[in-house]
Structure formats: structure tokens, C-alpha cells
Amino acid sequence: MIDLESVQSHLPTFRPGTVWLVGAGPGDPALLTLAALHALQNADVVVYDALVSEGVLALVPGRTSREYVGKRGGKPSARQSDITARLMELARSGLRVVRLKGGDPFVFGRGAEEAADLARAGMPFHVVSGITAGIGGLAAAGIPLTSRLTNHGVIFLTGHVTTRDAAPVDWRRLAGTGLPLVIYMALGALRDIVAQFLAAGMAPETPAAAISNATLPDQRVLLSRLERLLPDVEAAHLAPPVIIALGANVALRAALGAGDDPGFRQVRCGPTGLVPAGTDADGAARHGHGFNIPILRDAELP
Ligand SMILES: C[S@@+](CC[C@H](N)C(=O)[O-])C[C@H]1O[C@@H](n2cnc3c(N)ncnc32)[C@H](O)[C@@H]1O
């Protein structure tokens, strides 16, 4: 059996004068990787964003200094160039610097820009991947990201695609893939996103979910359909961060029995009876779960 100490002995050495870009995962500290924990425990300074949870920060030793560079009280976040300059300044003074980012540093988190700046400056750095909200958040809400019954792929999208400075989006092409979409940072542009997908031909009854504070104690899961998503989200007053899931895989949630589990803190809005009723006790036994799993047939899926 491999013990934790021997795993740690295989982790890279955190050398003074280097920067580690570390993914903090979606919030639940149990979802940190061993490498991330190792980085936090060996850092001299941790430079962190708004999305890093209290539970993860609690794992930073008391002797380690912390610098917050996220948004504060409605003010804009620190400029990217200032953050990178600060990381370099700290590392050049001989410190082990952790740049701690929510989720995965390379998924909609500007980690690529920071890494490129560090590389350009010849600053040694190392990347520790984290569980991204679009994967860990959906799992925590009981929504399988893929299933042979519903989808052979998935598209990760940022809601910022609707801002003026972003490249134009081919909504028809996105909708036409039939693949589920997982949309980050979608709250501000949700009206536009829904309108674009409906105009692009996506079925109004496409199952939709909005997951607020995924993996955290105050997680909320709102189930809806594309056509009702905006009013449902507005009525539920979901607190950010929120991740949106759109597609047939969202309806599989009911098949996992997640709808009956109070641990999922479900908020059900609008008509969502998308998964055929009927349960299969044998199936439940086969899968080793404590709840019945409805049988899904391809033809019955939305
Ligand atoms: C700037 S992006 C950072 C994404 C991050 N790098 C990741 O891999 O998850 C921020 C967006 O991620 C999503 N997000 C991050 N953490 C979340 C959580 N715990 N619950 C729901 N959404 C989350 C939200 O859509 C939020 O607006």
C-alpha cells in the first residue's frame, strides 16, 4: 500500500525563487490535489483570488503570508500586469510563491497569461492543475458531464463571449453540435446567451441547470429548461459564483436519485419532468447504489 508520505516524496520540490500556479478547485477543500496541498504547506507566500474558498485558505499555515488580489467591494480586480509584476518581485526576493486560483489555473482563469508572462521573464514556474468548476461543480450537483446515453462530448464556454471585445461566436454552430454546454461566468450575460441559443435553433425545452457555490456548504442547484432559465435564475436570486449546464445530460440527474437527496440542496423551478419515471431495483443493485435508478432508453431521452 502506498502511504501519503511516500506520495509526497514523489512530488516536485518547491524551490525558493519559483512561482507555482496552483488550482484550488471549486471550493470544497477535499477536492484539492495532493500537489496543491503540498504547495500550500511549503509556500512562503500565497497570492490568491476571490474564488479561493475559506476552507482552502484554512490549509495555508499561519507562518505563510497571504496576499489577496481578487475583486473587493465592487472594485475591479488588480490589473493582470500588476499581479504578474508582484509574483516576480516576490520570487526574485527568494520566496516560494504560490499563485492560487479557483478551479484549474488554465481554465478561464488567466493562468495562461500569467504563465506566459513568467516564461517571457525567464522566471521558473510550475503548474498544478485543479478540479475545474465545470467538472467538480456538476458532479457535486449530481449531473454527469457525459454519458453514453446522452452525449459523446461536451463544450466549455465562457459567458464573456458576448462582450464587445470578444471574438464573434458562431451560436448556430455551437447549438448545432447537439453537445451539452457548460457555461462559466454566464450570469451577467444570461439574457443574451439564452436568446442567442434559442435563435440558433436550440430546443426551448433543453434541460438546464444553474449551480451556485458548487461543492460548498451553501451550494444550490436550480433545475430548469433553456426557455425558462432566465426567469428561474432571477427568481431564485442565486449567489455567484454560478455555473450553467445546458443539455440532455442535465436530465440524467434524476436518474441518479440526486433529486431525492437533500444533500444536493435542489431548487426546482418550472416544469422539469424530463427523465422518464419508473425505477429498476435490479439496476440499483447492479450499480451498488442505495437508491433506485430509473431505466433510460435512448428514445425516451429529451
Ligand atoms: C474566472 S472563472 C474561473 C474558473 C476557474 N478557473 C475554474 O477552473 O473553475 C469564474 C467562474 O467559474 C465558475 N465557478 C467557479 N467556482 C465555482 C463554484 N464553486 N460554483 C459555481 N461556479 C463556479 C463561475 O461560473 C465563475 O463565474
The ligand as an SDF file (V2000), in Angstrom:
LIG
                    3D

 27 29  0  0  0  0  0  0  0  0999 V2000
  -12.9560   33.4060  -13.7580 C   0  0  0  0  0  0  0  0  0  0  0  0
  -13.8100   31.8840  -13.8980 S   0  0  0  0  0  0  0  0  0  0  0  0
  -12.6210   30.8470  -13.1410 C   0  0  0  0  0  0  0  0  0  0  0  0
  -12.8410   29.3890  -13.4350 C   0  0  0  0  0  0  0  0  0  0  0  0
  -11.8510   28.5140  -12.7080 C   0  0  0  0  0  0  0  0  0  0  0  0
  -10.5240   28.7090  -13.1910 N   0  0  0  0  0  0  0  0  0  0  0  0
  -12.2330   27.0360  -12.8290 C   0  0  0  0  0  0  0  0  0  0  0  0
  -11.4770   26.2800  -13.4520 O   0  0  0  0  0  0  0  0  0  0  0  0
  -13.2610   26.6410  -12.2860 O   0  0  0  0  0  0  0  0  0  0  0  0
  -15.0400   32.0710  -12.6730 C   0  0  0  0  0  0  0  0  0  0  0  0
  -16.3110   31.3030  -12.9800 C   0  0  0  0  0  0  0  0  0  0  0  0
  -16.1290   29.9420  -12.6440 O   0  0  0  0  0  0  0  0  0  0  0  0
  -17.3580   29.3950  -12.1860 C   0  0  0  0  0  0  0  0  0  0  0  0
  -17.1500   28.9030  -10.8210 N   0  0  0  0  0  0  0  0  0  0  0  0
  -16.0020   28.8460  -10.1480 C   0  0  0  0  0  0  0  0  0  0  0  0
  -16.1770   28.2800   -8.9410 N   0  0  0  0  0  0  0  0  0  0  0  0
  -17.4920   27.9780   -8.8490 C   0  0  0  0  0  0  0  0  0  0  0  0
  -18.3090   27.3710   -7.8530 C   0  0  0  0  0  0  0  0  0  0  0  0
  -17.8050   26.9460   -6.6890 N   0  0  0  0  0  0  0  0  0  0  0  0
  -19.6160   27.2240   -8.1150 N   0  0  0  0  0  0  0  0  0  0  0  0
  -20.1500   27.6270   -9.2910 C   0  0  0  0  0  0  0  0  0  0  0  0
  -19.4220   28.2000  -10.2660 N   0  0  0  0  0  0  0  0  0  0  0  0
  -18.1180   28.3610  -10.0680 C   0  0  0  0  0  0  0  0  0  0  0  0
  -18.3940   30.5200  -12.2550 C   0  0  0  0  0  0  0  0  0  0  0  0
  -19.0280   30.4550  -13.4960 O   0  0  0  0  0  0  0  0  0  0  0  0
  -17.4970   31.7330  -12.1620 C   0  0  0  0  0  0  0  0  0  0  0  0
  -18.1340   32.8830  -12.7110 O   0  0  0  0  0  0  0  0  0  0  0  0
  1  2  1  0
  2  3  1  0
  2 10  1  0
  3  4  1  0
  4  5  1  0
  5  6  1  0
  5  7  1  0
  7  8  2  0
  7  9  1  0
 10 11  1  0
 11 12  1  0
 11 26  1  0
 12 13  1  0
 13 14  1  0
 13 24  1  0
 14 15  1  0
 14 23  1  0
 15 16  2  0
 16 17  1  0
 17 18  1  0
 17 23  2  0
 18 19  1  0
 18 20  2  0
 20 21  1  0
 21 22  2  0
 22 23  1  0
 24 25  1  0
 24 26  1  0
 26 27  1  0
M  CHG  2   2   1   9  -1
M  END
$$$$
